[in-house]
């Protein structure tokens, strides 16, 4: 079971996290804060779903600061 979990995390990292980080940097560079918010929300949700709690909470706090 542990092997499967690490496969899921690796897939999340390669197919979700890395591409979204590139998109996030581009959106921030364009000052497109609505897009930044959407990317962060997506990462928060996906991170929580796969058990990447550090990613989930980082995105949670980034999202909270966006609202403020």
C-alpha positions, 0 to 999 in steps of 0.5 A, a space after each residue: 500500500 505504501 508503494 501505491 501511495 508514493 506512486 500517487 504522490 509522484 504522479 501528483 508532483 509531476 502532473 499537477 504540482 510542477 505544471 501548476 507552479 509554472 502557471 502560478 509564476 506566469 500568472 503572478 508575473 502578469 499580475 493576474 490575481 484571479 488566475 493566481 487565486 484559481 491555481 492556488 485553490 486547485 492545488 489546495 484541493 488536489 493536495 488535500 485529496 492526495 494527502 500532501 498536507 503541507 501543500 494543502 496548508 500552504 495553499 490555504 494560507 495563500 488563499 486566505 491572504 488573497 481574500 484579505 
